[in-house]
C-alpha cells in the first residue's frame, strides 16, 4: 500500500500503540544488566507498556535533523541489497555509511564499530540459546550509550587516541536502513527536546569482553515519538546516541513498536550500523 495523498498532501499514518519503558522498582536499585555473548542475549530487565501515539513524519522529513531533534531521515540508495554476507557488508557497505555521515555532518572521520542485521521475530529474546542467530526488533525504549558509555566506547575502540579525541567534538550515530520496506515493527524515535536527562537511567550492558553503559528510560507522557511510515530500502534513519556538544540535541530514545495494521506481516528486515563520528575541533 503506497502512502496516500489528499489534495497533494500526505495523509499521515499516525499509530496508537504501546511503548515499553523501564519498570523502576522504586527502591534505588539500578536496572538489571544485559549480557550478550556466546551466541545469545540475556535480557531480564523488567519493563511496563504505556500508551502513545507515534506521529508519521512523511512529507515533513526536513523538519527533523540530528542537531534539532536527535534524528534525521535521508534518501540514500545502497549498492548492497541483500545484506547476507558480513565480510561484504564491511567491505562495501561500511564505506557508503562513512561517506553518508561525512556528507550529512561535516565530520572528518567515521569509525564504524559494529553492525546488526535483524530478520527475526518480534519476541526473539525468548528463543533462548542461540537467539542472536534470530535477532529481531528491540521493543524497549533505550539509548545505546549513556554519556559515560559513549566515552567508554570511544576508549575501547580507539584507545591510543582517546585522550586527544575526547577534547574535541565526537558523536555516536546509528545508520538504520530497511532491507525490505518496513511494515511490521517499525522504529520510533523521540524528540530529544521532550526528554530531559532526569528521565534517563544508566544501565550496564556486557557484550563479550566489552563492558558498556546504555540509557534506559523512565516513562513520561510528555515524550514525543515519531516514525516514517513504510520506510524504504533506499532511505535511512540516522539515530544520534551521543553528542559531546551540549548546545544541540544530544541523544534520541528509540524503540521498535507494533503497528496493529501490520501485526500479522512477515518479520521486518533491517540493518543498523553503529558509528563513532569524529571532528577536528
Secondary structure, DSSP 8 states (H G I E B T S, - for coil): ----EETTEE----EEEEEEEE---SSS-----EEEETTEEEE---EEEEEEEEEE-TT-GGG--TTTTSEEEEE---S--S---HHHIIIIIHHHHHHHHHHHH--SEEEEEEEEEE-S-TTGGGG-TTGGGG-----S-BBS--HHHHHHHHHHHSTTTHHHHTTS-EEEEEEEEESS---SS-EEEE-GGG--GGGEEEEEEEETTEEEEEEEE---TT--EEE-TT--TTEEEEEEEEES-TTS-----EEE---GGGTTS----EEEEEEEEE---
